[in-house]
Amino acid sequence: MRMKIRSLLIISFIIFPLFVFAANDIQKAEQLYHNYCSQCHGLEGDGFGVNSYDMEIAPRDHTDTNEMSARTDEDLFKAIKFGGKAVNKSILMPPWEGVISDADIHLIIKHLRKLCCEGK
C-alpha cells in the first residue's frame, strides 16, 4: 500500500508541474496576442481590431480555418518576426523582431492555431 501511495506522489510531482507549465504557456500566448496583435486583428482574432477601421487593407482574420491552414508555422513566424512584407503580404503588418522573442513568437503561433482550428 505504501509503495502505491509513494508511486502516486512521485507521479503527481512530475505531472502537475507539466500541467501548470502548459497552462501558463496558454495564458502567456493569449496575453501576447492581446498585447501585440489584437489592436489590428481583434480580441477574437476576426480581423476587426480597433485599428482595422482606418486601414486600407483589412487585417487577416485568424479565425478563418481555410486561410490559416494554408499558412505554415514558418510563414507565420516570418510574418510576425519580419513583418508582412517578408511573406509578400501587407506592409502594414509591422516587424516585431527585437520586440518579441522567438520563443514568444512560437507561443503566438500556437494561439493562432487555437483561434483558427480548434473545435472546428
N, C-alpha and C positions, 0 to 999 in steps of 0.2 A: 504494500500500500504506500509506504513512504517513497519507494522508488517511482511510482506513478506520479505522486504529488511533486516530487523533485523534477521529474521529466517535464511535467506541465509547467512548472515555474521557469525552467530553463527555456522552454519553447516560447512562453509568454514574454520573456525578456528579449528574445530575438525578434519575434514577430511584431510586438507592439511598437518598438521604435521605427520599424519599416512602415507601419501603417501611419504613424504620426508624420514621418518624413514625407510620405506620399500626399497626405492631407495638407501639409504645409506647402508643398510644391503646387498643388491645385490652387490654394489661396493666393500664393505669390504670383502665379500665372495670371489669375483673374485681376489682381491688383496692378500688375504690369500693363495688361491690356487696357484697363481703366485709365491708368496714368498717361500712357503714350499713344493709344490707338483710338479710344472711344470718342475723342473730340471730332474726328472725321468719320470714323466707321460706326459710331453709335454705341451706346451701352450694351445693346443686344447684338451688335455686330452686323446689323442690317443695312449699313451704309448711310444712315440718317443721323449722323452726329451733329452737334451744334454748328460746326464749321462747314458742313456739307452744303448748306443752302447758299453759300457765297462762292461755290466752286463751279467752274465751267464743266469740269469732268467729275462725274459722280464717283465717290469713293467705292471701292469694292465692297460688295455685300458678302460678308464672311459666312452668312447662313445659307448661301446658295451652294448646295451639295454638288451639283454638276460642275459648276465653275471651280470650286475649291478642290474637288477631287482631281481635276485636270492639272493642278499645280503640285509639283513635287515639294518635299520639305526643303530641298536645296534651293529651289526657286523662291520659296517664301523667305528663307534665310537671307538670300541675296537681296531681295526686295526690302526687307527690314533693315539689314545692315548698311546697304549701299544706296538705298532709295529706289524708287520706281523706275528711273531711267536705266538702272543696271539690268533690268529684266524687260526692257522695251515697253514699259508701262508709263503711267503718268509721272511727269516731273514734279507734280505736286506732292507726291509721296516722298517725304524727306529721308535722307540717310540718317540712321541712328548710331552709326559707328562712333565709338568714343563716348556715347551716352549710355547705351545698353550693352551689357556684357554678352559675349557669345552664349554663355550658359543661360542667361535670361532670355535671349532671343529664342533659344530652343524651348524654353518654357512657354513663351508666347505662341510658338508654333503648335505645341500640344494643345493650348487653349483654342487656337484657330480650328484644329481638328475636332475639338469638342463642339464648337459652335456650328460647324458645317455638317458634321456627320453623325454625331452621337444621337441615337434614338430615332434615326430616320430610315 
